[in-house]
Amino acid sequence: MNFFNRDLLIKSLKETEEWDILIIGGGATGLGIAVDATVRGFKTLLVEQDDFAKATSGRSTKLVHGGVRYLAQGNISLVKEALKERGFLLKNAPHLAKNESFVIPCFSWAKGFFYAVGLKMYDWLAGNKSIGKSKLIFRKEVEKRLPTIKKASLKCGVLYHDGIFDDARLALNLAQTVVEKGAVVINYCRVISLLKNEGQKICGATIMDKETQEIVEVKSKVVVNATGVFADDILKMDQPESKPLIRPSQGIHLVLDGSFLQSGDSIMIPHTDDGRVLFAIPWHDKVLVGTTDTPLKIPSPEPRALESEVEFVLKTAASYLSEIPTRKNVLSVFAGLRPLAANGDETAKTKEISRSHKVIISESGLVSVIGGKWTTYRKMAEDAMNKIMNHQLLSAKSGSTENVKIHGYSMEANKPGSLSFYGSDKIEIEMLEEENEYFTQPLSKETHIKVAQVIWAVRNEMARTVEDVLARRIRVLFTDARLAILLAPKVADIMMKELNHNEIWKANQVETFTQLAKGYLPTL
Ligand SMILES: Cc1cc2nc3c(=O)[nH]c(=O)nc-3n(C[C@H](O)[C@H](O)[C@H](O)COP(=O)(O)OP(=O)(O)OC[C@H]3O[C@@H](n4cnc5c(N)ncnc54)[C@H](O)[C@@H]3O)c2cc1C
């Protein structure tokens, strides 16, 4: 029985008289809270206005990390907490999150010693959650591990360990985890207003199903605003005069062919010209390079990289790589918005704003959870639920998510190019392939992605649009935007048949997706 079925879940949404908790937002924050609330036995509903991880949670650097940069800033408690959480995520979602070796190339021995000492502290803070010891390595080993690194004036390097993961797939698997535990989680449902009782306390929300335009009023004891950079919009629904809580900060990534790295190790550049950290990470056979920190005034669901950001990342990468990447080599460029919690100091640089999270309860009882990072999503959820129960918005119930295995849990290694990121679902996709010869065929001669994966995404992963499939179920839009455009007509055709749509739907989908995907190609 497939519980992750949108029609069935919409039916439950309509038939339930009152929920214990309604969560607005299907990113890392909202989904984490849904897991925690469900494990404690609360009747839980989560609605997402687009697709799961459409916004920031699908556009991260894909690090499960304590944050070497936060250590340099002296934010020890944040680093310690995140390292502990890193341990839980690697343990509970081994099909998506894995231990990765990072090398810091150093051009003086003094720098090498400096970073080696810092990373020893990083190891020490991880305590029994350490995933490998850091060490100072000689130039020869740096060159062996990073064959494409610029060799001139390289002196030594520092090797350390952190985690990397697939963010959008984790979001999807979290949604599946909670639905399997009895919660209702639905994409393409937007909260358009909040409901208040006679005492002016929040008691639910009005939701629009964006597929049918149907409007439904939902009652809930607690409403949680987990909308990331859009949190101020929900706060305004509660209190039109409320002050902005969010300072969005944009970060971009460029995706290059794997030949630019030729290594299973990642490069970490600890100090760029603008004082940030830059990573080059092997990801789905390609190399992800980023990121930036650009303050923005107005958040958008489809942020675009600025020319100056693309220039900056290329220039920084060029000073470390022997083969210089140019715009022509960029397979995809994507931007994401950090939902930083405003600290009242408008002049503070975004890179200096703390990445800690905040749980704020308004006078009307609206709970807003903002800031934080993917790595700490579980702890953020735990803190939010504890605060909700301490404020008696819900009666106290115990339950821990530290050992909750995430949907797809499988110890099989995350091998690039194979189906192993599906974890335990891999075997079911292989069984689906056996049903029909056509399902085993690749979508085109340029890719190994099979028809079965699109069918699986529609039937079992709540994919509703071509973008859902090509951006988040299979990450082609992020790894190769041109290939994604090429595959769109075939994917639309398969989806049209699976979802009983017509040719007009198909043509619209191809056109909409193609326009969107063009925004992932840099201007030449
Ligand atoms: C460039 C960049 C790199 C990063 N790298 C890392 C990293 O390597 N490791 C790490 O741990 N963290 C990283 N982060 C941080 C991490 O990605 C974020 O902290 C996290 O994804 C935020 O999740 P969220 O759920 O709060 O927000 P979002 O993912 O934005 O989710 C909010 C959701 O709410 C929905 N929503 C909004 N309004 C409504 C409404 N009215 N009704 C219904 N739904 C609504 C939105 O559509 C959205 O999907 C990075 C962030 C950025 C920007």
Ligand as a Chemical Component Dictionary entry (heavy atoms), coordinates in Angstrom:
data_LIG
# 
_chem_comp.id                   LIG 
_chem_comp.type                 NON-POLYMER 
_chem_comp.pdbx_formal_charge   0 
_chem_comp.three_letter_code    LIG 
# 
loop_
_chem_comp_atom.comp_id 
_chem_comp_atom.atom_id 
_chem_comp_atom.alt_atom_id 
_chem_comp_atom.type_symbol 
_chem_comp_atom.charge 
_chem_comp_atom.model_Cartn_x 
_chem_comp_atom.model_Cartn_y 
_chem_comp_atom.model_Cartn_z 
_chem_comp_atom.pdbx_ordinal 
LIG C1  C1  C 0 23.584 28.777 -0.525 1  
LIG C2  C2  C 0 23.251 27.997 0.699  2  
LIG C3  C3  C 0 24.054 26.952 1.110  3  
LIG C4  C4  C 0 23.746 26.233 2.256  4  
LIG N1  N1  N 0 24.513 25.171 2.573  5  
LIG C5  C5  C 0 24.228 24.435 3.665  6  
LIG C6  C6  C 0 24.992 23.286 3.945  7  
LIG O1  O1  O 0 25.891 22.906 3.204  8  
LIG N2  N2  N 0 24.678 22.585 5.060  9  
LIG C7  C7  C 0 23.679 22.975 5.899  10 
LIG O2  O2  O 0 23.495 22.319 6.923  11 
LIG N3  N3  N 0 22.899 24.034 5.630  12 
LIG C8  C8  C 0 23.139 24.773 4.521  13 
LIG N4  N4  N 0 22.365 25.842 4.203  14 
LIG C9  C9  C 0 21.249 26.191 5.070  15 
LIG C10 C10 C 0 20.010 25.335 4.801  16 
LIG O3  O3  O 0 19.870 25.063 3.442  17 
LIG C11 C11 C 0 18.779 26.074 5.327  18 
LIG O4  O4  O 0 18.987 26.454 6.661  19 
LIG C12 C12 C 0 17.522 25.230 5.261  20 
LIG O5  O5  O 0 17.381 24.606 4.010  21 
LIG C13 C13 C 0 16.309 26.121 5.525  22 
LIG O6  O6  O 0 15.161 25.331 5.482  23 
LIG P1  P1  P 0 13.732 25.933 5.760  24 
LIG O7  O7  O 0 12.792 24.799 5.821  25 
LIG O8  O8  O 0 13.773 26.838 6.940  26 
LIG O9  O9  O 0 13.417 26.868 4.508  27 
LIG P2  P2  P 0 12.938 26.446 3.045  28 
LIG O10 O10 O 0 13.674 25.311 2.525  29 
LIG O11 O11 O 0 12.963 27.691 2.231  30 
LIG O12 O12 O 0 11.451 25.970 3.245  31 
LIG C14 C14 C 0 10.383 26.845 3.474  32 
LIG C15 C15 C 0 9.216  26.369 2.653  33 
LIG O13 O13 O 0 8.036  27.086 3.012  34 
LIG C16 C16 C 0 7.211  27.135 1.869  35 
LIG N5  N5  N 0 6.191  28.171 2.032  36 
LIG C17 C17 C 0 6.379  29.512 2.062  37 
LIG N6  N6  N 0 5.187  30.151 2.205  38 
LIG C18 C18 C 0 4.234  29.181 2.263  39 
LIG C19 C19 C 0 2.821  29.220 2.383  40 
LIG N7  N7  N 0 2.151  30.364 2.464  41 
LIG N8  N8  N 0 2.145  28.041 2.403  42 
LIG C20 C20 C 0 2.805  26.853 2.304  43 
LIG N9  N9  N 0 4.147  26.778 2.170  44 
LIG C21 C21 C 0 4.852  27.927 2.154  45 
LIG C22 C22 C 0 8.218  27.440 0.753  46 
LIG O14 O14 O 0 7.713  27.122 -0.516 47 
LIG C23 C23 C 0 9.421  26.609 1.162  48 
LIG O15 O15 O 0 9.466  25.361 0.503  49 
LIG C24 C24 C 0 22.617 26.570 3.035  50 
LIG C25 C25 C 0 21.792 27.609 2.624  51 
LIG C26 C26 C 0 22.086 28.300 1.451  52 
LIG C27 C27 C 0 21.178 29.375 0.976  53 
# 
loop_
_chem_comp_bond.comp_id 
_chem_comp_bond.atom_id_1 
_chem_comp_bond.atom_id_2 
_chem_comp_bond.value_order 
_chem_comp_bond.pdbx_ordinal 
LIG C1  C2  SING 1  
LIG C2  C3  SING 2  
LIG C2  C26 DOUB 3  
LIG C3  C4  DOUB 4  
LIG C4  N1  SING 5  
LIG C4  C24 SING 6  
LIG N1  C5  DOUB 7  
LIG C5  C6  SING 8  
LIG C5  C8  SING 9  
LIG C6  O1  DOUB 10 
LIG C6  N2  SING 11 
LIG N2  C7  SING 12 
LIG C7  O2  DOUB 13 
LIG C7  N3  SING 14 
LIG N3  C8  DOUB 15 
LIG C8  N4  SING 16 
LIG N4  C9  SING 17 
LIG N4  C24 SING 18 
LIG C9  C10 SING 19 
LIG C10 O3  SING 20 
LIG C10 C11 SING 21 
LIG C11 O4  SING 22 
LIG C11 C12 SING 23 
LIG C12 O5  SING 24 
LIG C12 C13 SING 25 
LIG C13 O6  SING 26 
LIG O6  P1  SING 27 
LIG P1  O7  DOUB 28 
LIG P1  O8  SING 29 
LIG P1  O9  SING 30 
LIG O9  P2  SING 31 
LIG P2  O10 DOUB 32 
LIG P2  O11 SING 33 
LIG P2  O12 SING 34 
LIG O12 C14 SING 35 
LIG C14 C15 SING 36 
LIG C15 O13 SING 37 
LIG C15 C23 SING 38 
LIG O13 C16 SING 39 
LIG C16 N5  SING 40 
LIG C16 C22 SING 41 
LIG N5  C17 SING 42 
LIG N5  C21 SING 43 
LIG C17 N6  DOUB 44 
LIG N6  C18 SING 45 
LIG C18 C19 SING 46 
LIG C18 C21 DOUB 47 
LIG C19 N7  SING 48 
LIG C19 N8  DOUB 49 
LIG N8  C20 SING 50 
LIG C20 N9  DOUB 51 
LIG N9  C21 SING 52 
LIG C22 O14 SING 53 
LIG C22 C23 SING 54 
LIG C23 O15 SING 55 
LIG C24 C25 DOUB 56 
LIG C25 C26 SING 57 
LIG C26 C27 SING 58 
# 
